[in-house]
Amino acid sequence: MADAEADRKRYAPPAWLLTGLRPQPAPVPWAAVVRASVALAAPLAVGFALDRPTYGALVSMGALSGVLGDTADAYRMRILNIAVPQLFGALGIMLGSFVYGTGWAAVGALTVVALVSGMISTIGAVASLSGLLLLLNSVVATGLALPKPWWVAPLLLLFGGLFVLALTLLAWPLRRKLPERVSVADTYLTVADLLAAAGTDAYEERRRATTRSLDTSYDLILARRARHHGRSSTMVRLLAQLNVVIPLVEAAPAVHVRRCPLPEAIPAAVRDLAEDVEESRTGGTEPELPAPDSPATRAVDSALRHAAAVVHNADAYNVDDRLGRPAALAVRIRRATRSVLFSGTSWRYGLRLALCIGLAQALTSLVSVDRSYWVALTVTFVLKPDFGSVFSRAVLRAVGTAAGLVIAAPVLAEVPIGWWDVPVMALLAPLIPALTVKGYAFQTAAITPVILLLSDLLNHRGVALVQPRLVDSLIGCVIVLVAGYLLWPESWHTRIGHRLADAVTDLADYVESAFGTGDDDGATRPDHAARARARRLIHRDLSSIRSEFQRALTEPPPVGDRAAAWLPLVVAVERIVDATTAARVRVNHGAPEPAPAEVAEIRRQLRELAERLRATEVLVAVRTELPGDEEGVLAPLRQEVAAARAIASPQP
């Protein structure tokens, strides 16, 4: 029996592969499913009706790009996510058509486009998708004979993307509630859950959920404000309502440290405020709350009453924006350009992508590969910096392509080119948004038959497309694994330690902003808004670290194993943030100020920990004793810092 169990474990797939193949527990976006069906099938129907099936296929290809970009919640963000990348996609198809059939000139041109695409992809989500479509369409145009004149194909693809955008915007006038308002209301609900969990084991998970919800709400509102520049009274009011929930979040750690759950009336009052926010109700009465019995509960009581006053007051607009007003468009463009040109990360990724694309194009120029553009397409899809582990994506791409070909083979073999392609596309296209939320392998399996069906409309190869596509995908995956992974030493290491070191450094600054510099001349502190910005910056850092942690877990050993070792320290740093906030709240509500020397010692210990983490790839030994007033307000904070330093030391 034991031998059978050992054999089962020996021949079982590795954990990192199972992680990628396990479907994510995400709901199906039904609206996107319907849009994908209409957006990709309708152009084919129009193309057949006009006896222009090639034109219909090109419009559907543009619609496919729009479907991939339709991932935002707020409508104005959807406009950016869909429209801006389509312009880059049209530019890519135009550039590729200019070098079609030029041999090595096309190799050089695509290599340069790959460099630019990779560099701009590091700016942000919209730029990442724009860079992806720029390179993808350039690759397609260098491998397929497109309709003449040169402007026809870019125009058709652009029309397909705008068709998806139009379908997305149809529901805008019909929506009763703004996505931004719903998001803020959801944030209030997560804060209510956080307060209800204070003092229990569920607190840590609720705190992380609150951070994610705050980040989402601020991103949605500030993205809209970037366009309106503060003139929208609705957005100003929503921002005010979001800002006043921050003191409640800051008070939660102080309650949690006491390990004394709050009365149910307090989370219930926050849930009532969430309903008022979602329904945009004003003029409500002050909540009936139990009398506070400690500095922590007084902080909660004060924050909750202030939040209720802002939510119920229709004129409560004059609240500071804690993240600052978005800069003007010209300023943001200058910042992004400077970041791309002078960032080592953007150059490394750009050169990495350019090398792989250049190798793919050179290989298919030297070796006869049927429809060779698929090799470069595979490289482009796999080698994305913000899409997770390169290694696991290459493996999952091969698995997903094989699964997609199983679906595509009977379709290409049995469905003749013509009107039957329309209902088939109407059935295949919805799988893309439905399976994209489940994982990368599932997305690949859904996209592959759709692309093959569109390719068949352009080159009439039928089932003969299947085997070459599998071979081309495997070649592209091998190129990525060798030239995009093995040749780059940074791929073999986790970046968690360095990012965690940066977060600990910011944490030391946060302690300083909360309790002063500790100078002999007296403690000087910035205002509450500065402390709130510092705290949210740290939580964003930690959220990014957790994302990197999840990515690293999908890497093969030893990277994945090393990543798992960092999780306890990530949790410890999160607890230090909460302990700092709890101590500040206690001071604000009557506890004595800590001695400047004690604050300075904690800052020094945190900076020392950051330096040790930054200097190594593995956990290191650090001194854990941290003397101070055992009865003082910073005693819990010192305990959390000592625990973090103990965790950072290797275990015997």
Steps between C-alpha positions, in 0.01 A plus 500: 500500500780736590683415176187573297462837671867581434461408132190717473686800638804429284303499175251773592525829307708769677318741727583808288336337195192395696467858626478629142262227386261545792209727396473820700181551704380802300140570389421488130463855353174436320476845342846457348402152381203639306706787358771262379245283320343794319825690436679210329207333321319806362795623284525155341130508415534844343811389309320199350194712419719746308708221345806635685585221748860622529380842612267341752786288639720808546224686683455197727875496568475861615199406711704221658754760615218707646360199686843433653519863617147516644608432858425825689198573719450874449382605156756775457775254580349264244531772239871524577550123519332439164546812286864591572642148433300484175692802369829325573364182339411693184849651499649151536304353209609794287868467591495125438336536159774740391772235556296198380712276280826692559687211668770613739373858492181370659708322767676825590178701497318256728795494738484878535121490544546233769748723685257794498207275588682348796612836636159668486338189650662583834309829540164358607202284408380702199856540370562128549203403283596770248850358473359151463271597210772708336729198482233237433354682203844582363583129510171403331546757225851375418369143459170547317414661169246765597251683275623801304537796526705521818240686705221242461623244756578757776161661447315167520681390816439839660132474411481159668644634824269801495207266439578328830525841667161600359343179633656571838364854513144402402420417861646825636176707489305207643712454810337642816816498707846624419769232523700744713212537747451123520873458562501753786198329654681167475796658680272600787374142518856364516578749778192379688627143466844616617357659815287192565811280472717717730623287787442173312711272281317622189644850537807458277303379200242776547775760518646385168153505342455857626830606346404351164161669513651839587751470217226414250276787608778759493615376158150528355428846639839651424490362145173684448630814668797494265257586224271740688777671703277533806202665328268203561316561829396133509861383490606757761226377733593134444861584566399675824305192605797279422745723684300501824503122518880510547483593873276197554757280332774654712303444821444130428856388596468673838184300568656180373803538728263506802352164388160628607236480222289807432125505565299388197337845481823652368550276190124522443521880493777482239287265289215750520739767371597268213135478398466880524805543276375252241154658487646854519279582801562814704347662807519194723515513878808451715555128576413368845823353635598348835709718730877452440701356788864533382722714276455245219121498516496879533700515175245272329207704638650831385589370153159338449306810600711716268450255212123505557500881494682507165286225343175669606605855409447570131727804522798324664737551211783694660702200613869467421590254226751280680657368186529840334332623184607325183753691297410648164524272197813670366673459836407132520629442145832664587530291816421178314748581224773577750423182692521286187821654366690499829364187666721194515189280526353630174828457312553148636156388400515676164834337414375164624191513279699635202751215531228234503305655211820546299595136556151381408494699176858409411433131560192496282690690230777238495279194548189437294210533745149519362321818610801588715338805659342270760842444660541871571138523613568231759809686622300822535216341696729311736765764573293758683646651822165567665340166414685277747781246486666472159591137561154387604336708224713326239398158630135600543500653152599165352235320704231755416587499130476122487158515668387774262610298198288209622202736479607658171580179306142370460374851425751555220447148368119494498384862464533635145597863447182701476196589704552209739803685634271764651317277754823314572673829582200605710556187709883514519549874566316505837748246634773766495368729779343202679828307523743794523399556862581135576869515408754538221481142371122529478524832315744350250272203442212741426693739274672234287191369312373854442830612346519185288146554371585859402828386343312243294279776362815686390704212351253208446721226642236316702608223735853520355553799732486287813832315502714798387342716771598250771856477367530878473371547855749249637785674314391836645481357851851352468638837383342673799630240747856527367542863389238659724551298816818294533731768357381759754629433854226719653251233389654251741450714810200630685467876532306474822794576730596823322139621479445411863812697590356805325173454692688477831689820414168674431375356827787664687398831341141433603605453862681832477196675353278351770713582805756756392864513407631431847738797481614668815331824394159336521287272290359643182217321324330557165125533487250216510465495121874433462478209743202360311690522169802329655287221643319435171833502316626222726185295454529540123860384526390197697220429253758505220723269704217254543441506123870429444476227761215333311695529174811349653306203636432394139872486423680165508744422784700654653329836431157384612636340817693815590191714444295296746755574773431874480129488585536508881714813474247667269232437761731629775557828313124541456458459876764769564296743288190423702686530830638840399156625404346363819762678712441829318125471553549434874718810528238707317241391756681555826798264528835670581742574216794254471853617572682630190793266571268199493358609164851552363606151611204337326578691181864393519404136547264512203763659276753238606251226414440660159873514427545134590206396281628704208847345520396134465267262318433288809386576853780638716582517870430834670506609865153467653526663842327838508499664845250764604215589734300180543196700613527765229283552195769354271533169686280308248691661213835397646372145537394488134836639383687245712280222359570611144874504563480155658311367198765649273768291673559151354368222718744238633 
